[in-house]
Amino acid sequence: MASTGLSGHARIRASHARRRGSPDLISGVLERSKTLAVVGLSSKPMRPSYGVAAYMKAHGYRIIPVNPREESVLGEKAYPSLAAVPEPFEVVVIFRRSEFVPAIVESAIRQRAKVVWMQEGVEHEAAARRARRAGLDVIEDRCILKEHAKRFVTEGI
């Protein structure tokens, strides 16, 4: 194996950073992608998914709720699955437990999403590899609200 010039710990950190989503990837997704299909979006204001989606909507993103238990969230019609969404979307934001990620990724691939964004605490290495092999960008274990605020609100953009 060729040396990368990095120590073992540095290689592990670099690998983890790539898996979670590089700063350039995250910035690019937030700048280019304006339609978010939010899987697991709840109409309950105390749920993290609601607060995050409300924030993103207030910052100009189109929110498409995906939750079979909801009729509408944040004034937007909800759909029971990604397959039921009648319009294109770029990013699939996942607010479901990690065990549900593989099926969501498969649906995202079929629906021609560009990005799978797994919220904080959501990771699935095999599903992320599958999405990348299919040409999707993947961000794991990161909060889209925090990443947006860090890049655009604090910088005054």
Chimera marker file (.cmm) of the C-alpha trace (Angstrom):
<marker_set name="trace">
<marker id="1" x="0.000" y="0.000" z="0.000" r="1" g="1" b="0" radius="0.5"/>
<marker id="2" x="1.376" y="3.429" z="-0.946" r="1" g="1" b="0" radius="0.5"/>
<marker id="3" x="2.031" y="5.900" z="1.824" r="1" g="1" b="0" radius="0.5"/>
<marker id="4" x="-0.215" y="8.933" z="1.959" r="1" g="1" b="0" radius="0.5"/>
<marker id="5" x="2.089" y="10.790" z="4.314" r="1" g="1" b="0" radius="0.5"/>
<marker id="6" x="-0.604" y="10.716" z="7.001" r="1" g="1" b="0" radius="0.5"/>
<marker id="7" x="-0.344" y="8.946" z="10.329" r="1" g="1" b="0" radius="0.5"/>
<marker id="8" x="-2.816" y="6.178" z="11.117" r="1" g="1" b="0" radius="0.5"/>
<marker id="9" x="-4.969" y="8.516" z="13.212" r="1" g="1" b="0" radius="0.5"/>
<marker id="10" x="-4.877" y="11.225" z="10.545" r="1" g="1" b="0" radius="0.5"/>
<marker id="11" x="-5.977" y="8.708" z="7.877" r="1" g="1" b="0" radius="0.5"/>
<marker id="12" x="-8.878" y="7.604" z="10.065" r="1" g="1" b="0" radius="0.5"/>
<marker id="13" x="-9.947" y="11.224" z="10.660" r="1" g="1" b="0" radius="0.5"/>
<marker id="14" x="-9.673" y="12.015" z="6.925" r="1" g="1" b="0" radius="0.5"/>
<marker id="15" x="-11.691" y="8.898" z="6.043" r="1" g="1" b="0" radius="0.5"/>
<marker id="16" x="-14.377" y="9.804" z="8.593" r="1" g="1" b="0" radius="0.5"/>
<marker id="17" x="-14.521" y="13.403" z="7.294" r="1" g="1" b="0" radius="0.5"/>
<marker id="18" x="-15.004" y="12.159" z="3.703" r="1" g="1" b="0" radius="0.5"/>
<marker id="19" x="-17.705" y="9.769" z="4.827" r="1" g="1" b="0" radius="0.5"/>
<marker id="20" x="-19.548" y="12.442" z="6.777" r="1" g="1" b="0" radius="0.5"/>
<marker id="21" x="-19.237" y="14.997" z="3.970" r="1" g="1" b="0" radius="0.5"/>
<marker id="22" x="-16.391" y="17.363" z="3.194" r="1" g="1" b="0" radius="0.5"/>
<marker id="23" x="-16.849" y="21.091" z="3.842" r="1" g="1" b="0" radius="0.5"/>
<marker id="24" x="-16.717" y="21.749" z="0.074" r="1" g="1" b="0" radius="0.5"/>
<marker id="25" x="-19.364" y="19.100" z="-0.630" r="1" g="1" b="0" radius="0.5"/>
<marker id="26" x="-21.654" y="20.465" z="2.071" r="1" g="1" b="0" radius="0.5"/>
<marker id="27" x="-21.273" y="24.070" z="0.880" r="1" g="1" b="0" radius="0.5"/>
<marker id="28" x="-21.923" y="23.024" z="-2.709" r="1" g="1" b="0" radius="0.5"/>
<marker id="29" x="-25.065" y="21.104" z="-1.795" r="1" g="1" b="0" radius="0.5"/>
<marker id="30" x="-26.416" y="24.015" z="0.232" r="1" g="1" b="0" radius="0.5"/>
<marker id="31" x="-25.670" y="26.507" z="-2.556" r="1" g="1" b="0" radius="0.5"/>
<marker id="32" x="-26.936" y="24.478" z="-5.536" r="1" g="1" b="0" radius="0.5"/>
<marker id="33" x="-29.780" y="22.365" z="-4.198" r="1" g="1" b="0" radius="0.5"/>
<marker id="34" x="-32.998" y="24.142" z="-3.334" r="1" g="1" b="0" radius="0.5"/>
<marker id="35" x="-35.569" y="21.313" z="-3.137" r="1" g="1" b="0" radius="0.5"/>
<marker id="36" x="-35.438" y="19.059" z="-0.081" r="1" g="1" b="0" radius="0.5"/>
<marker id="37" x="-37.535" y="15.929" z="0.351" r="1" g="1" b="0" radius="0.5"/>
<marker id="38" x="-37.561" y="15.531" z="4.134" r="1" g="1" b="0" radius="0.5"/>
<marker id="39" x="-38.169" y="11.898" z="5.097" r="1" g="1" b="0" radius="0.5"/>
<marker id="40" x="-39.660" y="11.600" z="8.568" r="1" g="1" b="0" radius="0.5"/>
<marker id="41" x="-40.805" y="15.228" z="8.751" r="1" g="1" b="0" radius="0.5"/>
<marker id="42" x="-43.266" y="15.602" z="11.626" r="1" g="1" b="0" radius="0.5"/>
<marker id="43" x="-45.988" y="18.236" z="12.086" r="1" g="1" b="0" radius="0.5"/>
<marker id="44" x="-45.136" y="18.376" z="15.804" r="1" g="1" b="0" radius="0.5"/>
<marker id="45" x="-43.259" y="21.651" z="16.449" r="1" g="1" b="0" radius="0.5"/>
<marker id="46" x="-41.192" y="20.079" z="19.248" r="1" g="1" b="0" radius="0.5"/>
<marker id="47" x="-39.643" y="17.498" z="16.891" r="1" g="1" b="0" radius="0.5"/>
<marker id="48" x="-36.199" y="18.281" z="15.447" r="1" g="1" b="0" radius="0.5"/>
<marker id="49" x="-37.405" y="17.542" z="11.919" r="1" g="1" b="0" radius="0.5"/>
<marker id="50" x="-40.040" y="20.288" z="12.185" r="1" g="1" b="0" radius="0.5"/>
<marker id="51" x="-37.608" y="22.924" z="13.454" r="1" g="1" b="0" radius="0.5"/>
<marker id="52" x="-34.971" y="22.074" z="10.870" r="1" g="1" b="0" radius="0.5"/>
<marker id="53" x="-37.459" y="22.058" z="7.987" r="1" g="1" b="0" radius="0.5"/>
<marker id="54" x="-39.034" y="25.331" z="9.146" r="1" g="1" b="0" radius="0.5"/>
<marker id="55" x="-35.587" y="26.938" z="9.256" r="1" g="1" b="0" radius="0.5"/>
<marker id="56" x="-34.653" y="25.672" z="5.790" r="1" g="1" b="0" radius="0.5"/>
<marker id="57" x="-37.997" y="26.834" z="4.363" r="1" g="1" b="0" radius="0.5"/>
<marker id="58" x="-37.485" y="30.283" z="5.920" r="1" g="1" b="0" radius="0.5"/>
<marker id="59" x="-34.111" y="30.397" z="4.148" r="1" g="1" b="0" radius="0.5"/>
<marker id="60" x="-35.580" y="29.823" z="0.699" r="1" g="1" b="0" radius="0.5"/>
<marker id="61" x="-35.561" y="26.052" z="0.337" r="1" g="1" b="0" radius="0.5"/>
<marker id="62" x="-38.561" y="24.158" z="-1.032" r="1" g="1" b="0" radius="0.5"/>
<marker id="63" x="-39.608" y="21.555" z="1.537" r="1" g="1" b="0" radius="0.5"/>
<marker id="64" x="-41.414" y="18.371" z="0.537" r="1" g="1" b="0" radius="0.5"/>
<marker id="65" x="-42.625" y="16.440" z="3.601" r="1" g="1" b="0" radius="0.5"/>
<marker id="66" x="-42.342" y="12.641" z="3.284" r="1" g="1" b="0" radius="0.5"/>
<marker id="67" x="-44.212" y="10.878" z="6.067" r="1" g="1" b="0" radius="0.5"/>
<marker id="68" x="-47.139" y="8.437" z="5.675" r="1" g="1" b="0" radius="0.5"/>
<marker id="69" x="-48.648" y="9.698" z="8.958" r="1" g="1" b="0" radius="0.5"/>
<marker id="70" x="-48.943" y="13.324" z="7.852" r="1" g="1" b="0" radius="0.5"/>
<marker id="71" x="-51.270" y="15.084" z="5.421" r="1" g="1" b="0" radius="0.5"/>
<marker id="72" x="-49.375" y="18.361" z="5.422" r="1" g="1" b="0" radius="0.5"/>
<marker id="73" x="-46.493" y="19.960" z="7.295" r="1" g="1" b="0" radius="0.5"/>
<marker id="74" x="-45.445" y="23.618" z="7.239" r="1" g="1" b="0" radius="0.5"/>
<marker id="75" x="-48.202" y="24.338" z="4.733" r="1" g="1" b="0" radius="0.5"/>
<marker id="76" x="-46.858" y="21.749" z="2.280" r="1" g="1" b="0" radius="0.5"/>
<marker id="77" x="-48.649" y="18.592" z="1.135" r="1" g="1" b="0" radius="0.5"/>
<marker id="78" x="-47.040" y="15.503" z="2.643" r="1" g="1" b="0" radius="0.5"/>
<marker id="79" x="-46.395" y="12.312" z="0.692" r="1" g="1" b="0" radius="0.5"/>
<marker id="80" x="-46.273" y="8.761" z="2.076" r="1" g="1" b="0" radius="0.5"/>
<marker id="81" x="-43.002" y="7.908" z="0.295" r="1" g="1" b="0" radius="0.5"/>
<marker id="82" x="-40.356" y="9.350" z="-2.001" r="1" g="1" b="0" radius="0.5"/>
<marker id="83" x="-41.923" y="7.405" z="-4.880" r="1" g="1" b="0" radius="0.5"/>
<marker id="84" x="-45.213" y="9.266" z="-4.346" r="1" g="1" b="0" radius="0.5"/>
<marker id="85" x="-43.629" y="12.739" z="-4.715" r="1" g="1" b="0" radius="0.5"/>
<marker id="86" x="-44.792" y="14.040" z="-8.116" r="1" g="1" b="0" radius="0.5"/>
<marker id="87" x="-42.049" y="16.621" z="-8.601" r="1" g="1" b="0" radius="0.5"/>
<marker id="88" x="-38.273" y="16.417" z="-8.803" r="1" g="1" b="0" radius="0.5"/>
<marker id="89" x="-36.117" y="16.981" z="-5.733" r="1" g="1" b="0" radius="0.5"/>
<marker id="90" x="-32.374" y="17.185" z="-5.345" r="1" g="1" b="0" radius="0.5"/>
<marker id="91" x="-31.751" y="16.300" z="-1.710" r="1" g="1" b="0" radius="0.5"/>
<marker id="92" x="-33.249" y="13.593" z="0.475" r="1" g="1" b="0" radius="0.5"/>
<marker id="93" x="-32.889" y="14.663" z="4.111" r="1" g="1" b="0" radius="0.5"/>
<marker id="94" x="-33.331" y="11.673" z="6.414" r="1" g="1" b="0" radius="0.5"/>
<marker id="95" x="-34.870" y="11.987" z="9.885" r="1" g="1" b="0" radius="0.5"/>
<marker id="96" x="-35.327" y="8.254" z="10.398" r="1" g="1" b="0" radius="0.5"/>
<marker id="97" x="-33.371" y="5.715" z="12.408" r="1" g="1" b="0" radius="0.5"/>
<marker id="98" x="-30.308" y="4.287" z="10.691" r="1" g="1" b="0" radius="0.5"/>
<marker id="99" x="-31.948" y="0.889" z="10.168" r="1" g="1" b="0" radius="0.5"/>
<marker id="100" x="-34.403" y="2.520" z="7.712" r="1" g="1" b="0" radius="0.5"/>
<marker id="101" x="-31.691" y="4.201" z="5.644" r="1" g="1" b="0" radius="0.5"/>
<marker id="102" x="-31.044" y="1.395" z="3.094" r="1" g="1" b="0" radius="0.5"/>
<marker id="103" x="-34.641" y="1.421" z="1.829" r="1" g="1" b="0" radius="0.5"/>
<marker id="104" x="-34.666" y="5.228" z="1.707" r="1" g="1" b="0" radius="0.5"/>
<marker id="105" x="-31.406" y="5.252" z="-0.244" r="1" g="1" b="0" radius="0.5"/>
<marker id="106" x="-32.784" y="2.749" z="-2.761" r="1" g="1" b="0" radius="0.5"/>
<marker id="107" x="-35.839" y="4.953" z="-3.240" r="1" g="1" b="0" radius="0.5"/>
<marker id="108" x="-33.660" y="8.072" z="-3.564" r="1" g="1" b="0" radius="0.5"/>
<marker id="109" x="-31.672" y="6.333" z="-6.293" r="1" g="1" b="0" radius="0.5"/>
<marker id="110" x="-34.849" y="5.319" z="-8.159" r="1" g="1" b="0" radius="0.5"/>
<marker id="111" x="-36.223" y="8.860" z="-7.887" r="1" g="1" b="0" radius="0.5"/>
<marker id="112" x="-32.970" y="10.313" z="-9.248" r="1" g="1" b="0" radius="0.5"/>
<marker id="113" x="-32.092" y="12.409" z="-6.216" r="1" g="1" b="0" radius="0.5"/>
<marker id="114" x="-28.661" y="14.012" z="-6.289" r="1" g="1" b="0" radius="0.5"/>
<marker id="115" x="-27.864" y="13.921" z="-2.559" r="1" g="1" b="0" radius="0.5"/>
<marker id="116" x="-28.656" y="11.806" z="0.487" r="1" g="1" b="0" radius="0.5"/>
<marker id="117" x="-28.279" y="13.832" z="3.690" r="1" g="1" b="0" radius="0.5"/>
<marker id="118" x="-28.475" y="11.833" z="6.920" r="1" g="1" b="0" radius="0.5"/>
<marker id="119" x="-29.173" y="14.041" z="9.907" r="1" g="1" b="0" radius="0.5"/>
<marker id="120" x="-27.177" y="13.949" z="13.147" r="1" g="1" b="0" radius="0.5"/>
<marker id="121" x="-27.115" y="10.486" z="14.648" r="1" g="1" b="0" radius="0.5"/>
<marker id="122" x="-28.046" y="8.853" z="11.345" r="1" g="1" b="0" radius="0.5"/>
<marker id="123" x="-25.343" y="6.798" z="9.638" r="1" g="1" b="0" radius="0.5"/>
<marker id="124" x="-25.303" y="3.676" z="7.525" r="1" g="1" b="0" radius="0.5"/>
<marker id="125" x="-21.996" y="2.779" z="5.887" r="1" g="1" b="0" radius="0.5"/>
<marker id="126" x="-23.327" y="0.188" z="3.424" r="1" g="1" b="0" radius="0.5"/>
<marker id="127" x="-26.220" y="2.388" z="2.283" r="1" g="1" b="0" radius="0.5"/>
<marker id="128" x="-23.859" y="5.349" z="1.886" r="1" g="1" b="0" radius="0.5"/>
<marker id="129" x="-21.534" y="3.222" z="-0.283" r="1" g="1" b="0" radius="0.5"/>
<marker id="130" x="-24.521" y="2.106" z="-2.370" r="1" g="1" b="0" radius="0.5"/>
<marker id="131" x="-25.634" y="5.716" z="-2.882" r="1" g="1" b="0" radius="0.5"/>
<marker id="132" x="-22.127" y="6.816" z="-3.878" r="1" g="1" b="0" radius="0.5"/>
<marker id="133" x="-21.813" y="3.925" z="-6.343" r="1" g="1" b="0" radius="0.5"/>
<marker id="134" x="-25.093" y="5.099" z="-7.893" r="1" g="1" b="0" radius="0.5"/>
<marker id="135" x="-23.659" y="8.618" z="-8.297" r="1" g="1" b="0" radius="0.5"/>
<marker id="136" x="-25.284" y="10.388" z="-5.350" r="1" g="1" b="0" radius="0.5"/>
<marker id="137" x="-23.405" y="12.621" z="-2.967" r="1" g="1" b="0" radius="0.5"/>
<marker id="138" x="-23.732" y="11.494" z="0.649" r="1" g="1" b="0" radius="0.5"/>
<marker id="139" x="-23.559" y="13.440" z="3.884" r="1" g="1" b="0" radius="0.5"/>
<marker id="140" x="-23.883" y="11.488" z="7.129" r="1" g="1" b="0" radius="0.5"/>
<marker id="141" x="-24.401" y="12.447" z="10.755" r="1" g="1" b="0" radius="0.5"/>
<marker id="142" x="-24.639" y="16.193" z="10.046" r="1" g="1" b="0" radius="0.5"/>
<marker id="143" x="-27.452" y="18.635" z="10.743" r="1" g="1" b="0" radius="0.5"/>
<marker id="144" x="-28.435" y="20.555" z="7.611" r="1" g="1" b="0" radius="0.5"/>
<marker id="145" x="-29.632" y="23.518" z="9.722" r="1" g="1" b="0" radius="0.5"/>
<marker id="146" x="-26.325" y="23.776" z="11.608" r="1" g="1" b="0" radius="0.5"/>
<marker id="147" x="-24.318" y="23.431" z="8.410" r="1" g="1" b="0" radius="0.5"/>
<marker id="148" x="-26.398" y="26.126" z="6.682" r="1" g="1" b="0" radius="0.5"/>
<marker id="149" x="-26.165" y="28.489" z="9.656" r="1" g="1" b="0" radius="0.5"/>
<marker id="150" x="-22.404" y="27.966" z="9.951" r="1" g="1" b="0" radius="0.5"/>
<marker id="151" x="-21.833" y="28.826" z="6.286" r="1" g="1" b="0" radius="0.5"/>
<marker id="152" x="-24.443" y="31.404" z="5.426" r="1" g="1" b="0" radius="0.5"/>
<marker id="153" x="-25.883" y="33.021" z="8.518" r="1" g="1" b="0" radius="0.5"/>
<marker id="154" x="-22.659" y="33.574" z="10.455" r="1" g="1" b="0" radius="0.5"/>
<marker id="155" x="-20.869" y="34.734" z="7.281" r="1" g="1" b="0" radius="0.5"/>
<marker id="156" x="-23.663" y="37.177" z="6.512" r="1" g="1" b="0" radius="0.5"/>
<marker id="157" x="-24.440" y="35.658" z="3.126" r="1" g="1" b="0" radius="0.5"/>
<link id1="1" id2="2" r="1" g="1" b="0" radius="0.2"/>
<link id1="2" id2="3" r="1" g="1" b="0" radius="0.2"/>
<link id1="3" id2="4" r="1" g="1" b="0" radius="0.2"/>
<link id1="4" id2="5" r="1" g="1" b="0" radius="0.2"/>
<link id1="5" id2="6" r="1" g="1" b="0" radius="0.2"/>
<link id1="6" id2="7" r="1" g="1" b="0" radius="0.2"/>
<link id1="7" id2="8" r="1" g="1" b="0" radius="0.2"/>
<link id1="8" id2="9" r="1" g="1" b="0" radius="0.2"/>
<link id1="9" id2="10" r="1" g="1" b="0" radius="0.2"/>
<link id1="10" id2="11" r="1" g="1" b="0" radius="0.2"/>
<link id1="11" id2="12" r="1" g="1" b="0" radius="0.2"/>
<link id1="12" id2="13" r="1" g="1" b="0" radius="0.2"/>
<link id1="13" id2="14" r="1" g="1" b="0" radius="0.2"/>
<link id1="14" id2="15" r="1" g="1" b="0" radius="0.2"/>
<link id1="15" id2="16" r="1" g="1" b="0" radius="0.2"/>
<link id1="16" id2="17" r="1" g="1" b="0" radius="0.2"/>
<link id1="17" id2="18" r="1" g="1" b="0" radius="0.2"/>
<link id1="18" id2="19" r="1" g="1" b="0" radius="0.2"/>
<link id1="19" id2="20" r="1" g="1" b="0" radius="0.2"/>
<link id1="20" id2="21" r="1" g="1" b="0" radius="0.2"/>
<link id1="21" id2="22" r="1" g="1" b="0" radius="0.2"/>
<link id1="22" id2="23" r="1" g="1" b="0" radius="0.2"/>
<link id1="23" id2="24" r="1" g="1" b="0" radius="0.2"/>
<link id1="24" id2="25" r="1" g="1" b="0" radius="0.2"/>
<link id1="25" id2="26" r="1" g="1" b="0" radius="0.2"/>
<link id1="26" id2="27" r="1" g="1" b="0" radius="0.2"/>
<link id1="27" id2="28" r="1" g="1" b="0" radius="0.2"/>
<link id1="28" id2="29" r="1" g="1" b="0" radius="0.2"/>
<link id1="29" id2="30" r="1" g="1" b="0" radius="0.2"/>
<link id1="30" id2="31" r="1" g="1" b="0" radius="0.2"/>
<link id1="31" id2="32" r="1" g="1" b="0" radius="0.2"/>
<link id1="32" id2="33" r="1" g="1" b="0" radius="0.2"/>
<link id1="33" id2="34" r="1" g="1" b="0" radius="0.2"/>
<link id1="34" id2="35" r="1" g="1" b="0" radius="0.2"/>
<link id1="35" id2="36" r="1" g="1" b="0" radius="0.2"/>
<link id1="36" id2="37" r="1" g="1" b="0" radius="0.2"/>
<link id1="37" id2="38" r="1" g="1" b="0" radius="0.2"/>
<link id1="38" id2="39" r="1" g="1" b="0" radius="0.2"/>
<link id1="39" id2="40" r="1" g="1" b="0" radius="0.2"/>
<link id1="40" id2="41" r="1" g="1" b="0" radius="0.2"/>
<link id1="41" id2="42" r="1" g="1" b="0" radius="0.2"/>
<link id1="42" id2="43" r="1" g="1" b="0" radius="0.2"/>
<link id1="43" id2="44" r="1" g="1" b="0" radius="0.2"/>
<link id1="44" id2="45" r="1" g="1" b="0" radius="0.2"/>
<link id1="45" id2="46" r="1" g="1" b="0" radius="0.2"/>
<link id1="46" id2="47" r="1" g="1" b="0" radius="0.2"/>
<link id1="47" id2="48" r="1" g="1" b="0" radius="0.2"/>
<link id1="48" id2="49" r="1" g="1" b="0" radius="0.2"/>
<link id1="49" id2="50" r="1" g="1" b="0" radius="0.2"/>
<link id1="50" id2="51" r="1" g="1" b="0" radius="0.2"/>
<link id1="51" id2="52" r="1" g="1" b="0" radius="0.2"/>
<link id1="52" id2="53" r="1" g="1" b="0" radius="0.2"/>
<link id1="53" id2="54" r="1" g="1" b="0" radius="0.2"/>
<link id1="54" id2="55" r="1" g="1" b="0" radius="0.2"/>
<link id1="55" id2="56" r="1" g="1" b="0" radius="0.2"/>
<link id1="56" id2="57" r="1" g="1" b="0" radius="0.2"/>
<link id1="57" id2="58" r="1" g="1" b="0" radius="0.2"/>
<link id1="58" id2="59" r="1" g="1" b="0" radius="0.2"/>
<link id1="59" id2="60" r="1" g="1" b="0" radius="0.2"/>
<link id1="60" id2="61" r="1" g="1" b="0" radius="0.2"/>
<link id1="61" id2="62" r="1" g="1" b="0" radius="0.2"/>
<link id1="62" id2="63" r="1" g="1" b="0" radius="0.2"/>
<link id1="63" id2="64" r="1" g="1" b="0" radius="0.2"/>
<link id1="64" id2="65" r="1" g="1" b="0" radius="0.2"/>
<link id1="65" id2="66" r="1" g="1" b="0" radius="0.2"/>
<link id1="66" id2="67" r="1" g="1" b="0" radius="0.2"/>
<link id1="67" id2="68" r="1" g="1" b="0" radius="0.2"/>
<link id1="68" id2="69" r="1" g="1" b="0" radius="0.2"/>
<link id1="69" id2="70" r="1" g="1" b="0" radius="0.2"/>
<link id1="70" id2="71" r="1" g="1" b="0" radius="0.2"/>
<link id1="71" id2="72" r="1" g="1" b="0" radius="0.2"/>
<link id1="72" id2="73" r="1" g="1" b="0" radius="0.2"/>
<link id1="73" id2="74" r="1" g="1" b="0" radius="0.2"/>
<link id1="74" id2="75" r="1" g="1" b="0" radius="0.2"/>
<link id1="75" id2="76" r="1" g="1" b="0" radius="0.2"/>
<link id1="76" id2="77" r="1" g="1" b="0" radius="0.2"/>
<link id1="77" id2="78" r="1" g="1" b="0" radius="0.2"/>
<link id1="78" id2="79" r="1" g="1" b="0" radius="0.2"/>
<link id1="79" id2="80" r="1" g="1" b="0" radius="0.2"/>
<link id1="80" id2="81" r="1" g="1" b="0" radius="0.2"/>
<link id1="81" id2="82" r="1" g="1" b="0" radius="0.2"/>
<link id1="82" id2="83" r="1" g="1" b="0" radius="0.2"/>
<link id1="83" id2="84" r="1" g="1" b="0" radius="0.2"/>
<link id1="84" id2="85" r="1" g="1" b="0" radius="0.2"/>
<link id1="85" id2="86" r="1" g="1" b="0" radius="0.2"/>
<link id1="86" id2="87" r="1" g="1" b="0" radius="0.2"/>
<link id1="87" id2="88" r="1" g="1" b="0" radius="0.2"/>
<link id1="88" id2="89" r="1" g="1" b="0" radius="0.2"/>
<link id1="89" id2="90" r="1" g="1" b="0" radius="0.2"/>
<link id1="90" id2="91" r="1" g="1" b="0" radius="0.2"/>
<link id1="91" id2="92" r="1" g="1" b="0" radius="0.2"/>
<link id1="92" id2="93" r="1" g="1" b="0" radius="0.2"/>
<link id1="93" id2="94" r="1" g="1" b="0" radius="0.2"/>
<link id1="94" id2="95" r="1" g="1" b="0" radius="0.2"/>
<link id1="95" id2="96" r="1" g="1" b="0" radius="0.2"/>
<link id1="96" id2="97" r="1" g="1" b="0" radius="0.2"/>
<link id1="97" id2="98" r="1" g="1" b="0" radius="0.2"/>
<link id1="98" id2="99" r="1" g="1" b="0" radius="0.2"/>
<link id1="99" id2="100" r="1" g="1" b="0" radius="0.2"/>
<link id1="100" id2="101" r="1" g="1" b="0" radius="0.2"/>
<link id1="101" id2="102" r="1" g="1" b="0" radius="0.2"/>
<link id1="102" id2="103" r="1" g="1" b="0" radius="0.2"/>
<link id1="103" id2="104" r="1" g="1" b="0" radius="0.2"/>
<link id1="104" id2="105" r="1" g="1" b="0" radius="0.2"/>
<link id1="105" id2="106" r="1" g="1" b="0" radius="0.2"/>
<link id1="106" id2="107" r="1" g="1" b="0" radius="0.2"/>
<link id1="107" id2="108" r="1" g="1" b="0" radius="0.2"/>
<link id1="108" id2="109" r="1" g="1" b="0" radius="0.2"/>
<link id1="109" id2="110" r="1" g="1" b="0" radius="0.2"/>
<link id1="110" id2="111" r="1" g="1" b="0" radius="0.2"/>
<link id1="111" id2="112" r="1" g="1" b="0" radius="0.2"/>
<link id1="112" id2="113" r="1" g="1" b="0" radius="0.2"/>
<link id1="113" id2="114" r="1" g="1" b="0" radius="0.2"/>
<link id1="114" id2="115" r="1" g="1" b="0" radius="0.2"/>
<link id1="115" id2="116" r="1" g="1" b="0" radius="0.2"/>
<link id1="116" id2="117" r="1" g="1" b="0" radius="0.2"/>
<link id1="117" id2="118" r="1" g="1" b="0" radius="0.2"/>
<link id1="118" id2="119" r="1" g="1" b="0" radius="0.2"/>
<link id1="119" id2="120" r="1" g="1" b="0" radius="0.2"/>
<link id1="120" id2="121" r="1" g="1" b="0" radius="0.2"/>
<link id1="121" id2="122" r="1" g="1" b="0" radius="0.2"/>
<link id1="122" id2="123" r="1" g="1" b="0" radius="0.2"/>
<link id1="123" id2="124" r="1" g="1" b="0" radius="0.2"/>
<link id1="124" id2="125" r="1" g="1" b="0" radius="0.2"/>
<link id1="125" id2="126" r="1" g="1" b="0" radius="0.2"/>
<link id1="126" id2="127" r="1" g="1" b="0" radius="0.2"/>
<link id1="127" id2="128" r="1" g="1" b="0" radius="0.2"/>
<link id1="128" id2="129" r="1" g="1" b="0" radius="0.2"/>
<link id1="129" id2="130" r="1" g="1" b="0" radius="0.2"/>
<link id1="130" id2="131" r="1" g="1" b="0" radius="0.2"/>
<link id1="131" id2="132" r="1" g="1" b="0" radius="0.2"/>
<link id1="132" id2="133" r="1" g="1" b="0" radius="0.2"/>
<link id1="133" id2="134" r="1" g="1" b="0" radius="0.2"/>
<link id1="134" id2="135" r="1" g="1" b="0" radius="0.2"/>
<link id1="135" id2="136" r="1" g="1" b="0" radius="0.2"/>
<link id1="136" id2="137" r="1" g="1" b="0" radius="0.2"/>
<link id1="137" id2="138" r="1" g="1" b="0" radius="0.2"/>
<link id1="138" id2="139" r="1" g="1" b="0" radius="0.2"/>
<link id1="139" id2="140" r="1" g="1" b="0" radius="0.2"/>
<link id1="140" id2="141" r="1" g="1" b="0" radius="0.2"/>
<link id1="141" id2="142" r="1" g="1" b="0" radius="0.2"/>
<link id1="142" id2="143" r="1" g="1" b="0" radius="0.2"/>
<link id1="143" id2="144" r="1" g="1" b="0" radius="0.2"/>
<link id1="144" id2="145" r="1" g="1" b="0" radius="0.2"/>
<link id1="145" id2="146" r="1" g="1" b="0" radius="0.2"/>
<link id1="146" id2="147" r="1" g="1" b="0" radius="0.2"/>
<link id1="147" id2="148" r="1" g="1" b="0" radius="0.2"/>
<link id1="148" id2="149" r="1" g="1" b="0" radius="0.2"/>
<link id1="149" id2="150" r="1" g="1" b="0" radius="0.2"/>
<link id1="150" id2="151" r="1" g="1" b="0" radius="0.2"/>
<link id1="151" id2="152" r="1" g="1" b="0" radius="0.2"/>
<link id1="152" id2="153" r="1" g="1" b="0" radius="0.2"/>
<link id1="153" id2="154" r="1" g="1" b="0" radius="0.2"/>
<link id1="154" id2="155" r="1" g="1" b="0" radius="0.2"/>
<link id1="155" id2="156" r="1" g="1" b="0" radius="0.2"/>
<link id1="156" id2="157" r="1" g="1" b="0" radius="0.2"/>
</marker_set>
